[in-house]
Amino acid sequence: MRYRTIGADPATRREVSVLSLGAMLFGSATDEATSYAILDRYVEAGGTFIDTSDNYAFWVDGGQGGQSEELLGRWRRSRGVGAEIVIATKLGARPLAPGTSYLDNAEGLSAKVIRESAERSRERLGVERLDLLYAHIEDRTVPLQETVEGFAELVAEGTVGLLGASNHRAWRVERARALAAAAGLPGYEVLQYHRSYLPNRTDLISELDPDGEPGGVSGDLLSYLRAEPELTLVAYSPLLKGAFTRADKPLSSAYDLPSAPRRLAALREVAGQSGATVNQVVLAWLLGGELPSIPLVGASSVAQLEESLAAVDLELTAEQRHRLDTTW
C-alpha cells in the first residue's frame, strides 16, 4: 500500500492510503459477514481510509439510512480498531422521514443539523472524533455563512477533524472556503466527486440541479484543483459500477460522448500491454495522474477488492499514460 497526506493543519491532517474503501452498502445490501471480510482484508493490505455517510443506504429498505455507519461501529469494536483507521462520513442528505429521500426531504446543512447529525454519526461509529466530515449535497436554503460556521464549531470543539464537500458546484466550494478564510475558520480541504477515465456529461439535467450534474468532475472543478494544490480529490465510482468489464452493466447515457469508444479502446490496449485488468488501469490512471486522485472503490466481495488493491502497485509507463491522456 502507498499513502498520502490529506489536510494542511498539523492538528487535523491525516496520512491515508491512496485507495479508499467505500462502505455504502455494508450492513444493508452487503451482509455483515461479507462486509467484515472485505473490511478485514482491506486493513490487512494496509488500507486506512474508509468512506460512508449518515444516509447509507436509505434506498435499500426505504428508511433513513445509518446502516453503514452502524456496521462500521460494530466492526470497529469487534476488531479493536482505533485512530489508525480514518473513517470519513457525510451529512446533509439523510431523509428526515422513512419513505422520503434527499430530493424532497433532506436534513440540510443548518448549524443545528450539522451539530445533531454529526453527534449521531459519532455514536453510530463509536468514535469521539469524526476524522473527515463532508457536506454531502448543497443546501441553498441555509446561508452559506451558517454552514461554514456550523462545521467550524465542531472542529474547534475537537469532535471533527477535516472538512470536505461533495456534489457541490465549484463556485459554492470556493465561496465557502473564502468565507472560512476571511473569518479565520477551517474550511473544506477534501473534495469528493465522481471521476473515472471516461468523462461523464455534466450538462445533463440532474435531480440535484437543473443546470446539470454537480457531482461529476467538470472542467471548472479540474481548473480549481490545479489552482489549489492543497486540496485533495477523492474520486467516487471510478469503475462505473462494473460497466468497464461487465456486459450486464452497460454504460449510461451520461458517458455517451464521441470520445468514449476511442478511450475504451485505449484502456484495453494498455491493459493488454501491462497484463492488468481494465479496472486496474483505470485506478492506476487516477492514482498517478497530473492531478492525482484517491479512488474510492466499492466491493461486494473480497475478490472484487483484491482486484482494486492490486492496482496500487501498477505503474503505467510514460508512453502508456500519454496514450491514455491524449486519446479523445
C-alpha positions, 0 to 999 in steps of 0.5 A: 500500500502507498499513502498520502497526506490529506489536510494542511493543519498539523492538528487535523491532517491525516496520512491515508492510503491512496485507495479508499474503501467505500462502505455504502452498502455494508450492513444493508445490501452487503451482509455483515459477514461479507462486509467484515471480510472485505473490511478485514482484508482491506486493513490487512493490505494496509488500507486506512481510509474508509468512506460512508455517510449518515444516509447509507443506504436509505434506498435499500429498505426505504428508511433513513439510512445509518446502516453503514455507519452502524456496521462500521461501529460494530466492526470497529469494536469487534476488531479493536480498531482505533485512530489508525483507521480514518473513517470519513462520513457525510451529512446533509442528505439523510431523509428526515422521514422513512419513505422520503429521500434527499430530493424532497426531504433532506436534513440540510446543512443548518448549524443545528443539523450539522451539530445533531447529525454529526453527534449521531454519526459519532455514536453510530461509529463509536468514535469521539472524533469524526476524522473527515466530515463532508457536506454531502449535497448543497443546501441553498436554503441555509446561508452559506455563512451558517454552514461554514460556521456550523462545521467550524464549531465542531472542529474547534470543539475537537469532535471533527477533524477535516472538512470536505464537500461533495456534489457541490458546484465549484463556485459554492466550494470556493465561496465557502472556503473564502468565507472560512478564510476571511473569518479565520475558520477551517474550511473544506480541504477534501473534495469528493466527486465522481471521476473515472477515465471516461468523462461523464456529461455534466450538462445533463439535467440532474435531480440535484440541479437543473443546470446539470450534474454537480457531482461529476468532475467538470472542467471548472472543478479540474481548473480549481484543483490545479489552482489549489494544490492543497486540496485533495480529490477523492474520486467516487465510482471510478469503475462505473459500477462494473460497466468497464468489464461487465456486459450486464452493466452497460454504460449510461447515457451520461458517458455517451460522448464521441470520445468514449469508444476511442478511450475504451479502446485505449484502456484495453490496449494498455491493459493488454500491454501491462497484463492488468485488468481494465479496472486496474488501469483505470485506478492506476490512471487516477492514482498517478495522474497530473492531478492525482486522485484517491479512488474510492472503490466499492466491493461486494466481495473480497475478490472484487477488492483484491482486484482494486488493491492490486492496482496500487502497485501498477505503474503505467509507463510514460508512453502508456499514460500519454496514450491514455491522456491524449486519446479523445 
